[in-house]
Amino acid sequence: MSVGAAILRVFVTLILFFVVFIPFLIAPLLALAAGYLVYIVMRSRGSKPTNAPSAPGSPAATSPSGFGAGAS
C-alpha cells in the first residue's frame, strides 16, 4: 500500500468516526438537555405564587388533624 493510500484510509476512517460515532455520543446529551429545559418550563408554569392570605375557613387555617398532629 502506498503512503497516499494509507493517508487516505486514515482520513476516511476519521471522517466515518466523526459522522457515525460522535452523534451517538452527543444525541443523548442533547435529548437530556432538551428534556431538562421542558421540565424547567413546565415547573415554572405550574407554580404560580399567590400573595393573597388564606380565608378563615380554608383547610390551611383549620386545626391540624391526622398523623403527626400531636396528642389531643
LINVEN-V431619 format. One line per field, one symbol per residue. psi: psi as a letter, one per 40 degrees, with the letter a starting at -180 (. if undefined). burial: 1 if it has 9 or more other ideal C-beta (glycine too) atoms within 8 Angstrom, else 0. Layout:
psi->???
burial->???
This chain:
psi->hiddddddddddddddddddddddddddddddddddddddddddddghhhehiiideiddeiiiiaheeih.
burial->000001001000000010000100000000000000000000000000000000000000000000000000
